[in-house]
Amino acid sequence: MGPGGISLLTNTPHPNAAKVYLNWLLSKEGQAIFVKSNGAQSRRLDTPIPPEPWKFRPDLKYWVSYGEEAISSIQNKLRPLLKEVFGE
């Protein structure tokens, strides 16, 4: 789970409160606040891009861990270990 991951627990005292919160969090207003406070880009297309300095900037040498190149690199490094642990 990352900074944008959400989990719901079972048998909570107020399950409807979690639904109300999640509905708000996933709304345009909730996502705009999330972007501003967390710096992570929302999957919604109608929310703003993260403000500086959180926006991904090549001059700051951020590593974009969710890009195809990064995922491919990680897979190639982990494949031998996973084969050793789990077999073919």
BELVENGI-V800116 format. One line per field, one symbol per residue. ss: DSSP state (2 for helix, 1 for strand, 0 for the rest). phi: phi as a letter, one per 20 degrees, with the letter a starting at -180 (. if undefined). A space follows every 50 residues. Layout:
BEGIN
ss->???
phi->???
END
This chain:
BEGIN
ss->00000000000000222222222220022222222222000000000000 00000002220000000222222222222222222200
phi->.dfdfccdeelefcffffffffffgefgfffffgffednefeffeddffg ffefffcgfelfdefdfgfffffffffegffffffdnf
END
